[in-house]
Amino acid sequence: MKAAYYERQGKAVEVLCIGEVPLPEPGPGEVRVAIHVSGVNPTDIKARTGFSSAMAFPRIIPHQDGAGVIDAVGAGVPASRIGERVWVYEAQYGRDCGTAAEFAVVDSAKAVPLPAGISFEIGASLGIPAITAYHCLFADGDIRGKRILVHGGAGVVGSAVTMLAKWAGAWVVTTVIDDAHIDAAQAAGADLILNIRVEDVAARVKAETGGEGVDRIIDVALLHNLEIDMACLKTGGFVVSYATGDAKDRLPLPLLDAMIGGCVFRFVYIYNATREAKREATEAITACLKDGAYAPIIGLNVSLDAIAEAHDALDSGAMIGKALVSVRNPTVGVAA
């Protein structure tokens, strides 16, 4: 099969190759998916660059997320799954082969039925961002009627948090770092959007919440936003962090203020979430899709041969929306 792969870590244009590799076969409890569209995540970039660890395999076909059609099943998986349209997550986690290929093998539970009418492009945009967003929001209970602050509301995870939170009946305020990001945050459904670089976020949040603050904060950059978060958080509220810019980051926590405020801090590395938590997340995400409440922005969709372009676009930090690689019948270019 045709695939993109790398055999050493480094810059995308220098290490990503396109070539023929052996076709994988599903083992017990696994399915093989004919990948139509592959999704690119920051963790894919970090794995390629060696951000957090060295290569675990001599050759890696990257990407955790994707969407396609099941074409083969292993022992213990009903043959009726063959032909099923699915979205895939964690395809490359613990394996050397991800979704940047014509076929990928995953655990059957990680190939989730894709609702009718939902495109492979949308399916490939779910995976890690959507499951992370759901876990950040719901790991500490129901959010109906709650007030949520989402930092980085125009980002892929930030917009997923907003869409899921609005679907679940929460009030959402998001921050952005540039006015050019406001449209994306609005498209996700945020009730209030604040430019964190020019506005007094804490003052606006307190004013909008009658001085109480928000129940939960979902943060993409806790190290930089901690002071704002402490000022915005309601007594007994939750701060949830799911990303870091540097593997050596350390958090200087104001212990007394946190104790007085009864703050709860949760740190999410979605790959280590329980199987049950991921099952709950995929069921809820599918329900949100069926309700028409989840519509991620697709920022770039390139062919497999141009995979380095997608990696560089995501790595630049300037792109708004999801970066995709179309393995079959590609639609090349920036999405409208």
TIMARFI-372337 format. One line per field, with one value per residue: residue number from 1; chain; x, y, z of N, C-alpha, C in turn. Coordinates in steps of 0.2 Angstrom, whole numbers, plus 2048, in hexadecimal, padded with zeros to 3 digits. Layout:
N
nr = (NUM	...)
kette = (A	...)
neast = (X	...)
nnorth = (Y	...)
nup = (Z	...)
caeast = (X	...)
canorth = (Y	...)
caup = (Z	...)
ceast = (X	...)
cnorth = (Y	...)
cup = (Z	...)
//
This chain:
336
nr = (1	2	3	4	5	6	7	8	9	10	11	12	13	14	15	16	17	18	19	20	21	22	23	24	25	26	27	28	29	30	31	32	33	34	35	36	37	38	39	40	41	42	43	44	45	46	47	48	49	50	51	52	53	54	55	56	57	58	59	60	61	62	63	64	65	66	67	68	69	70	71	72	73	74	75	76	77	78	79	80	81	82	83	84	85	86	87	88	89	90	91	92	93	94	95	96	97	98	99	100	101	102	103	104	105	106	107	108	109	110	111	112	113	114	115	116	117	118	119	120	121	122	123	124	125	126	127	128	129	130	131	132	133	134	135	136	137	138	139	140	141	142	143	144	145	146	147	148	149	150	151	152	153	154	155	156	157	158	159	160	161	162	163	164	165	166	167	168	169	170	171	172	173	174	175	176	177	178	179	180	181	182	183	184	185	186	187	188	189	190	191	192	193	194	195	196	197	198	199	200	201	202	203	204	205	206	207	208	209	210	211	212	213	214	215	216	217	218	219	220	221	222	223	224	225	226	227	228	229	230	231	232	233	234	235	236	237	238	239	240	241	242	243	244	245	246	247	248	249	250	251	252	253	254	255	256	257	258	259	260	261	262	263	264	265	266	267	268	269	270	271	272	273	274	275	276	277	278	279	280	281	282	283	284	285	286	287	288	289	290	291	292	293	294	295	296	297	298	299	300	301	302	303	304	305	306	307	308	309	310	311	312	313	314	315	316	317	318	319	320	321	322	323	324	325	326	327	328	329	330	331	332	333	334	335	336)
kette = (A	A	A	A	A	A	A	A	A	A	A	A	A	A	A	A	A	A	A	A	A	A	A	A	A	A	A	A	A	A	A	A	A	A	A	A	A	A	A	A	A	A	A	A	A	A	A	A	A	A	A	A	A	A	A	A	A	A	A	A	A	A	A	A	A	A	A	A	A	A	A	A	A	A	A	A	A	A	A	A	A	A	A	A	A	A	A	A	A	A	A	A	A	A	A	A	A	A	A	A	A	A	A	A	A	A	A	A	A	A	A	A	A	A	A	A	A	A	A	A	A	A	A	A	A	A	A	A	A	A	A	A	A	A	A	A	A	A	A	A	A	A	A	A	A	A	A	A	A	A	A	A	A	A	A	A	A	A	A	A	A	A	A	A	A	A	A	A	A	A	A	A	A	A	A	A	A	A	A	A	A	A	A	A	A	A	A	A	A	A	A	A	A	A	A	A	A	A	A	A	A	A	A	A	A	A	A	A	A	A	A	A	A	A	A	A	A	A	A	A	A	A	A	A	A	A	A	A	A	A	A	A	A	A	A	A	A	A	A	A	A	A	A	A	A	A	A	A	A	A	A	A	A	A	A	A	A	A	A	A	A	A	A	A	A	A	A	A	A	A	A	A	A	A	A	A	A	A	A	A	A	A	A	A	A	A	A	A	A	A	A	A	A	A	A	A	A	A	A	A	A	A	A	A	A	A	A	A	A	A	A	A	A	A	A	A	A	A	A	A	A	A	A	A	A	A	A	A	A	A	A	A	A	A	A	A)
neast = (804	801	80A	80E	81D	829	83B	843	844	840	83F	830	831	83D	83D	831	82B	824	81E	81D	817	815	805	7FB	7F4	7E5	7E5	7DF	7D0	7D1	7CF	7D1	7D3	7CF	7D6	7CF	7D1	7DD	7E1	7EA	7F3	7F9	801	805	80F	817	81C	823	82D	834	831	82C	831	83C	83C	832	831	83A	835	828	817	80E	800	7F2	7E4	7D6	7CB	7C1	7BD	7B9	7C1	7C6	7C5	7CB	7CD	7BF	7B8	7A9	7A5	79C	7A0	7A8	7A9	7A4	7A2	7AE	7B5	7C5	7D0	7DF	7E8	7F5	7FB	805	809	811	80B	800	7F3	7F7	7F7	7F1	7EB	7E6	7E8	7DF	7D9	7C9	7C0	7C5	7C1	7B5	7A3	79E	793	785	785	790	79F	7AF	7B9	7B5	7B4	7C1	7C6	7C2	7C6	7D4	7D4	7C6	7C2	7CB	7C6	7B9	7BC	7C3	7B8	7AE	7B3	7B2	7A4	793	790	785	77D	788	796	7A3	7B4	7BE	7CE	7D7	7CD	7CC	7D3	7D6	7D3	7CD	7C2	7BB	7B8	7B0	7A5	7A0	79D	793	789	786	780	786	78C	798	7A8	7B5	7C6	7D1	7E0	7E2	7D9	7D6	7D2	7C5	7BA	7BB	7B9	7AC	7A5	7A6	79D	79E	799	79E	7AC	7BD	7CB	7DA	7E6	7E3	7D8	7D1	7CF	7CB	7C4	7B9	7B3	7AF	7A6	79C	798	792	79A	79E	7A6	7AD	7A8	7B0	7C0	7C8	7D8	7E4	7F1	7F6	801	804	7F8	7F4	7F2	7E7	7DE	7DC	7D6	7CA	7C3	7B6	7B2	7B7	7B8	7BE	7CD	7D3	7E1	7E8	7F3	804	812	81F	829	830	829	824	818	814	80B	7FF	7FD	7F6	7EC	7E5	7E1	7D8	7CF	7CA	7CE	7CE	7DA	7DC	7E5	7E7	7EB	7E7	7EA	7EC	7E0	7D2	7CB	7BD	7BA	7BE	7B5	7A9	7AB	7AB	79F	797	79C	798	78A	789	78D	783	779	77C	784	792	79E	7AC	7B9	7C2	7D2	7DC	7DF	7E8	7F0	7F7	804	808	80A	813	811	805	809	812	80A	801	80B	810	807	7FF	7F4	7E2	7D7	7D4	7E1	7E3	7E6	7E3	7E1	7DB	7D2	7D6	7D2	7DA	7E2	7DD	7CF	7BF)
nnorth = (7FA	80C	818	825	828	828	826	82C	839	84A	859	85B	85C	856	849	842	835	82E	81F	80D	801	7F2	7EB	7EC	7DF	7DB	7D7	7CC	7D3	7DF	7EB	7EE	7FD	806	814	823	831	839	840	84D	850	85A	851	848	850	853	846	843	84C	849	84F	84A	83D	830	827	819	80F	808	80D	818	81A	828	831	831	832	830	82C	820	811	801	7F3	7E6	7DA	7D4	7C5	7C1	7CD	7D3	7CE	7D6	7E3	7E6	7F1	7FC	80D	817	821	824	822	825	81C	81B	81A	811	809	806	80A	817	821	827	821	815	80B	806	7FE	7FB	7FA	7F3	7FB	807	80B	814	814	81F	82B	82B	836	83E	844	83D	846	84D	843	83F	84A	849	83E	83F	84E	850	846	849	856	853	84B	854	85D	855	84C	84F	84F	853	861	869	879	87F	88A	88D	890	891	890	895	894	894	88A	878	86E	877	87D	871	86E	879	877	86A	86E	878	870	868	870	87B	88B	895	89D	8A2	8A4	8AD	8B0	8B9	8C4	8BF	8B3	8B2	8B0	8A2	89D	8A2	89A	88E	890	898	8A1	8AD	8B6	8B9	8C3	8BF	8C6	8D3	8D6	8D7	8C9	8C2	8CC	8CE	8C2	8C0	8CA	8C6	8BB	8BE	8C1	8B5	8AC	89E	88D	883	882	880	87D	881	886	886	88A	897	89D	89C	8A6	8AE	8A4	8A0	8AC	8AC	8A1	898	896	886	881	879	877	872	86B	868	868	86C	877	874	866	868	870	878	87B	888	888	892	88E	891	89A	891	888	88F	893	886	87F	873	86A	863	858	853	846	83F	833	82A	829	81F	810	810	81D	822	81B	821	82E	82D	828	833	83D	838	839	847	84A	845	84D	858	862	862	869	86A	875	874	877	874	869	85C	852	841	841	84E	84F	855	862	864	860	86B	876	874	874	881	889	893	88F	88E	882	871	866	85C	84C	846	836	82E	833	842	852	860	86E	87D	87D	884)
nup = (800	7FE	807	813	81C	829	82D	836	842	840	836	82C	81E	81C	821	81F	814	805	800	7FB	806	811	811	81E	82A	832	844	851	857	850	843	831	829	81A	817	813	817	820	830	837	846	854	85C	853	84C	857	85A	84E	84E	85A	866	872	874	86E	85E	85E	855	847	83B	838	834	834	83D	847	845	83A	82C	824	81B	822	81D	820	82D	83D	847	851	84F	848	837	831	833	828	81B	822	825	82E	83B	841	84F	859	851	84E	85B	865	85B	84B	840	839	834	828	81B	80F	815	826	835	843	855	857	85E	85C	850	84B	848	83A	839	82D	820	825	820	81A	81D	827	830	832	839	846	852	85C	85F	862	86B	876	879	87D	889	891	893	89A	8A3	8B0	8B3	8AF	8A4	8A1	8A1	8A7	8A8	89D	89A	88C	886	878	86E	860	85C	857	861	86A	863	862	86F	872	869	86E	87B	879	873	87E	886	88D	892	889	889	87F	87C	871	867	85E	854	847	84A	84F	847	845	852	855	84B	851	85B	867	875	87A	875	877	875	87A	87B	87B	883	894	89A	8A6	8AC	8A3	8A3	8B0	8B1	8A8	8AE	8BA	8C4	8C9	8C2	8B7	8B5	8B0	8A8	899	894	888	88A	898	8A0	89C	89E	8AB	8B5	8B0	8B0	8BE	8C2	8BB	8BF	8C7	8D8	8DD	8D1	8C1	8B9	8AA	8A1	892	889	885	882	883	887	893	89B	8AA	8B8	8C1	8CF	8D7	8E7	8F3	8EE	8E6	8EF	8F7	8ED	8EA	8DF	8D2	8C9	8B9	8AF	89E	894	887	882	88C	892	899	891	892	894	888	880	884	880	872	86F	873	86A	85E	85F	860	853	84C	850	849	84F	84F	846	840	83A	82B	827	81E	811	80A	7FD	7FF	7FB	7FE	80B	814	813	81A	827	829	828	833	83D	83D	844	840	838	837	83C	837	832	824	81B	80C	807	7FE	7EF	7F0	7F5	7F2	7FA	802	80D	80A)
caeast = (800	805	80A	813	820	830	83F	847	841	842	83A	82B	833	843	83D	82B	82C	81F	820	819	819	811	7FE	7FA	7EE	7E2	7E5	7D9	7CD	7D3	7CC	7D5	7CF	7D1	7D6	7CE	7D3	7E1	7E1	7F1	7F2	800	804	809	814	81C	81F	828	833	837	82F	82B	834	83F	838	831	832	83E	831	821	812	80B	7FA	7EE	7DD	7D4	7C4	7C0	7B8	7BC	7C2	7C7	7C5	7CF	7C9	7BB	7B5	7A4	7A6	797	7A3	7AB	7A5	7A1	7A6	7B0	7BA	7CA	7D4	7E5	7EA	7FD	7FD	808	80A	815	807	7FB	7EE	7FA	7F8	7EB	7E7	7E9	7E5	7DE	7D5	7C3	7BD	7C7	7BE	7AE	79F	79D	78B	783	786	796	7A4	7B5	7BD	7B2	7B6	7C8	7C7	7C0	7CB	7D7	7D1	7BF	7C2	7CE	7C1	7B4	7BF	7C4	7B2	7A9	7B6	7B0	79D	78F	791	77F	77C	78E	79A	7A9	7B9	7C2	7D4	7D9	7C7	7CC	7D7	7D2	7D0	7C9	7BC	7B8	7B6	7AA	79F	79D	79A	78C	785	784	77C	78A	78E	79F	7AC	7BB	7CC	7D5	7E6	7E2	7D2	7D5	7D0	7BF	7B5	7BB	7B6	7A5	7A2	7A5	797	79F	794	7A2	7B3	7C1	7D2	7DE	7EB	7E1	7D3	7D2	7CB	7C8	7BF	7B3	7B0	7AC	7A0	797	795	78F	7A0	7A0	7AB	7AB	7A8	7B6	7C5	7CC	7DD	7E9	7F7	7F5	807	803	7F1	7F2	7F0	7E1	7D9	7DB	7D2	7C4	7C0	7B1	7B4	7B5	7B8	7C3	7D2	7D6	7E6	7E9	7F9	80A	816	826	829	833	825	822	813	815	805	7FE	7FA	7F1	7E6	7E2	7DD	7D3	7CA	7C7	7CF	7D0	7DE	7DC	7EA	7E5	7EF	7E2	7EC	7EC	7D9	7D0	7C7	7B7	7BA	7BE	7AE	7A4	7AC	7AA	797	794	79E	794	784	78A	78E	77C	775	77E	787	799	7A0	7B3	7BC	7C7	7D6	7E0	7DE	7EC	7F1	7FC	80A	809	809	818	80D	800	80D	815	804	7FF	811	811	803	7FB	7EE	7DC	7D3	7D7	7E6	7E1	7E9	7DE	7E4	7D7	7CE	7D7	7D0	7E0	7E1	7DA	7C8	7BB)
canorth = (800	812	81B	82A	825	82B	821	82F	83F	850	85D	857	85B	852	842	83E	832	82B	819	807	7FD	7EC	7EC	7E9	7DB	7DC	7D1	7CB	7D9	7E4	7EC	7F2	803	809	81B	829	837	839	846	84F	853	85D	84C	845	854	852	83F	843	851	847	854	847	837	82E	823	813	80A	80A	811	81A	81E	82D	833	82E	833	82F	829	81C	80B	7FA	7EE	7DF	7D9	7CE	7C0	7C4	7D3	7D0	7CF	7DB	7E9	7E7	7F6	801	814	818	826	820	826	821	817	81A	819	80B	805	80A	80C	81B	822	82A	81B	813	806	806	7F9	7FE	7F6	7F4	800	80E	80D	816	815	826	82C	82D	83D	841	843	83A	84B	84F	83D	840	850	847	83B	842	854	84F	842	84D	85B	850	849	85A	860	851	847	851	84F	857	868	86D	87F	881	88F	88A	894	88D	894	893	892	893	884	872	86C	87D	87D	86B	86F	87E	873	865	871	87B	86A	865	875	87F	892	894	8A2	8A0	8A9	8AC	8B4	8BE	8C6	8BB	8AC	8B3	8AC	89A	89C	8A3	895	888	891	89B	8A7	8B3	8B5	8BF	8C3	8BE	8CA	8DA	8D7	8D5	8C3	8C1	8D1	8CD	8BB	8C1	8CE	8C2	8B5	8C1	8C1	8AE	8A8	899	887	87F	885	87B	881	87E	889	888	88E	89F	8A0	89A	8AC	8AF	89E	8A1	8B2	8AB	89A	898	891	87F	880	875	879	86C	86D	862	869	870	879	872	861	869	875	877	87F	88C	889	896	889	894	89C	88B	885	894	892	87F	87D	86D	86A	85C	858	84E	843	83B	82C	826	828	818	80E	812	824	823	819	826	834	82B	828	83A	841	836	83C	84E	84B	843	853	85E	867	862	86A	86D	879	871	87C	872	862	85B	84B	83E	843	855	84E	859	869	864	860	871	87B	873	876	888	88C	898	88D	88D	87C	86A	864	855	84A	841	830	82C	839	848	859	863	875	880	87C	88A)
caup = (800	7FE	80E	815	822	82A	831	83A	844	83D	832	828	817	81C	823	81C	80E	802	7FC	7FC	80C	811	813	825	82A	839	848	855	85A	84C	83C	82D	826	814	819	80E	819	826	834	83A	84D	857	85F	84D	84B	85C	859	848	850	860	86B	879	874	868	85A	861	850	842	836	83A	830	839	83E	84B	843	833	82B	81E	81B	824	817	822	834	840	84B	857	84C	843	830	82F	833	822	817	826	825	835	83D	845	854	85C	84C	84F	862	867	855	846	83A	83B	82E	822	817	80B	81A	82C	839	84A	859	854	862	85A	849	84E	842	838	837	826	81E	827	81B	81D	81F	82E	834	833	83D	84C	855	862	862	864	871	87B	87A	881	88F	894	896	89D	8A8	8B7	8B4	8AA	8A3	89F	8A6	8AA	8A4	89B	896	887	883	871	86B	859	85A	855	867	86D	860	864	876	871	866	872	881	877	872	884	88A	891	88F	887	887	87D	87B	86B	868	858	851	842	84C	852	843	847	859	854	848	856	85F	86E	877	87B	872	87A	872	881	87B	87B	888	89A	89A	8AC	8AE	89F	8A5	8B7	8AF	8A4	8B3	8C0	8C9	8CB	8BE	8B3	8B9	8AD	8A4	895	892	884	88C	89F	8A2	89A	89F	8B2	8B9	8AE	8B2	8C5	8C3	8B8	8C1	8CC	8DE	8DC	8CA	8BE	8B4	8A6	89C	88D	885	888	87C	884	88C	899	89F	8B1	8B9	8C8	8D1	8DD	8EB	8F7	8EA	8E3	8F4	8F9	8E8	8EA	8D8	8D0	8C2	8B6	8A9	89A	88F	885	880	892	895	899	88B	893	893	880	87D	886	87C	86B	86E	873	864	858	860	85E	84C	849	851	845	853	84E	83F	840	834	828	825	819	80F	804	7FB	803	7F9	801	813	818	813	81F	82D	82A	829	83A	842	83D	849	83C	835	83B	83A	837	82C	822	816	809	804	7F7	7EC	7F4	7F4	7F4	7FB	808	80D	80B)
ceast = (804	804	80F	816	827	834	844	843	844	83D	836	82E	839	842	837	82C	825	821	81B	81C	814	80A	7FD	7F4	7EC	7E3	7DF	7D6	7CE	7CF	7D1	7D1	7D2	7D0	7D4	7D1	7D7	7E1	7E8	7EF	7F9	804	808	80F	81A	820	824	82E	837	836	82F	82F	838	83B	838	831	837	83B	82A	81D	80E	803	7F5	7E6	7DC	7CD	7C5	7BB	7BC	7BB	7C4	7C7	7C9	7CA	7C6	7B7	7B0	7A6	7A1	79A	7A6	7A6	7A2	7A6	7A7	7B5	7BF	7CE	7DA	7E8	7F1	7FF	7FF	809	80F	811	801	7F6	7F1	7FC	7F1	7E7	7EA	7E5	7E5	7D9	7CE	7BF	7BF	7C5	7B7	7A9	79E	796	78A	783	78C	79C	7AB	7BA	7BB	7B5	7BD	7CA	7C5	7C5	7CE	7D5	7CA	7BF	7C6	7C9	7BC	7B6	7C0	7BE	7AE	7AC	7B4	7A8	79A	790	78B	77E	782	791	7A1	7AE	7BD	7C8	7D5	7D2	7C7	7D0	7D3	7CF	7CB	7C3	7B8	7B4	7AF	7A4	79C	79A	793	787	782	781	780	78B	796	7A2	7B2	7C0	7CF	7DB	7E7	7DA	7D0	7D2	7C8	7BA	7B5	7B8	7AE	7A2	7A1	79F	798	79B	798	7A9	7B7	7C8	7D6	7E3	7E9	7DB	7D4	7CD	7C8	7C3	7B8	7B0	7AC	7A6	79B	794	793	794	7A2	7A6	7A9	7AC	7AE	7BA	7C8	7D1	7E2	7F0	7F7	7FB	806	7FD	7EF	7EF	7E9	7DC	7D7	7D6	7CB	7C0	7BB	7B4	7B2	7B5	7BE	7C7	7D4	7DB	7E7	7EF	7FE	80E	81D	825	82C	82F	823	81D	814	80E	804	7FA	7F4	7EB	7E2	7DE	7D7	7CD	7C7	7C8	7D1	7D4	7DE	7E1	7E8	7EA	7EB	7E3	7EB	7E5	7D7	7CC	7C0	7B5	7BA	7B7	7A9	7A4	7AA	7A2	794	796	79A	78D	784	78A	787	778	777	781	78F	79B	7A7	7B5	7C2	7CC	7DA	7DF	7E2	7ED	7F6	803	80D	809	80D	815	809	803	80F	810	802	805	812	80D	7FE	7F4	7E8	7D8	7D7	7DC	7E4	7E5	7E5	7E2	7E1	7D3	7D0	7D4	7D6	7DF	7DE	7D2	7C5	7B8)
cnorth = (806	815	821	827	829	826	825	836	845	854	859	856	857	84B	83E	83C	82F	825	813	803	7F7	7EE	7E8	7E4	7DB	7D6	7D0	7D2	7DF	7E5	7EF	7F7	805	810	81F	82F	836	840	847	853	856	857	848	849	853	84B	83F	847	84E	84B	850	840	835	829	81C	80D	80C	80E	812	81D	822	82D	82E	82D	832	82D	825	816	805	7F6	7E7	7DF	7D3	7CA	7C3	7CA	7D1	7D2	7D5	7E2	7EB	7EC	7FC	807	815	81E	822	825	821	81B	816	819	812	806	809	80C	810	81B	825	825	819	80E	807	801	7FC	7F9	7F8	7F9	807	80F	80E	817	81D	826	82D	834	841	83F	840	840	84D	849	83D	845	84F	845	83E	849	853	84B	846	853	858	84E	84F	85D	85B	84C	849	852	853	85E	86D	873	882	886	88D	88F	890	891	891	890	891	88D	87E	86F	871	87D	877	86B	874	87A	86E	868	874	875	867	86A	879	886	892	89B	8A0	8A6	8A8	8B1	8B9	8BE	8C2	8B4	8AC	8AF	8A5	899	89D	89D	88F	88A	895	8A1	8AD	8B1	8BB	8BE	8C4	8C3	8D2	8DB	8D4	8CF	8C2	8C6	8D0	8C7	8BC	8C5	8CA	8BC	8B8	8C1	8BA	8AB	8A2	892	882	883	880	87F	87E	881	88B	88C	895	8A2	89F	8A0	8AE	8AA	89F	8A7	8B1	8A5	89B	894	88A	87D	87B	878	873	86E	867	863	86D	871	876	86C	862	86F	873	87C	882	88D	88D	892	88C	897	896	888	889	893	88B	87D	876	86D	863	85D	852	84C	83E	834	827	826	821	817	810	819	826	821	81E	82C	832	82B	82F	83E	83F	839	843	84F	84A	849	859	863	867	863	86E	870	875	876	87A	86A	860	854	848	840	84A	855	853	860	869	864	867	876	87A	876	87D	88C	891	896	88C	887	876	869	85D	853	845	83C	82E	832	83F	84E	85E	86B	877	87F	883	88B)
cup = (800	805	80E	81B	823	82E	835	83C	841	83A	82D	821	816	81D	821	815	80B	7FE	7FE	802	80D	813	819	825	832	83D	84C	858	856	846	838	829	820	815	813	810	81F	82A	837	841	84F	85A	859	84C	851	85C	853	84A	856	866	872	879	86E	864	85D	85C	84B	83C	839	835	834	838	842	849	83C	832	824	81F	81D	81E	819	82A	836	844	850	855	847	83C	82E	830	82D	81E	81B	826	82C	835	842	849	857	857	84D	856	863	861	850	840	83C	834	828	81D	814	810	820	831	840	84E	857	858	85F	853	84B	848	841	836	830	825	820	823	81F	820	826	833	836	838	844	851	85B	864	865	86B	877	87D	87F	888	893	897	89B	8A2	8AF	8B8	8AE	8AA	8A1	8A4	8A9	8A5	8A3	898	892	885	87D	86E	863	857	859	85B	86A	86A	861	86B	876	86E	86A	878	87F	876	879	889	88F	88E	88F	886	885	87C	874	86B	862	856	84B	843	84E	84E	844	84D	859	850	84C	85B	866	86F	878	879	874	877	879	881	87C	881	88F	89B	8A0	8AE	8AA	8A1	8AC	8B5	8AC	8A9	8B9	8C6	8CB	8C8	8BA	8B7	8B7	8A8	8A0	892	88E	886	893	8A2	8A1	89D	8A7	8B6	8B7	8B0	8B9	8C6	8C0	8BB	8C7	8D2	8DD	8D5	8C7	8B9	8B0	8A1	898	888	888	882	87D	889	893	89D	8A6	8B3	8C0	8CB	8D7	8E2	8EF	8F4	8E8	8E9	8F6	8F4	8E7	8E2	8D7	8C9	8C0	8B0	8A5	895	88C	884	886	895	894	892	88C	892	88B	87D	87E	881	874	86A	86E	86D	85E	859	85E	857	849	84A	84D	849	853	847	83F	839	832	825	81F	817	809	803	800	801	7FC	808	816	818	819	826	82E	82B	831	83F	842	842	846	839	839	838	839	831	82A	81C	812	805	7FE	7F5	7EF	7F1	7F6	7F5	801	808	80D	812)
//
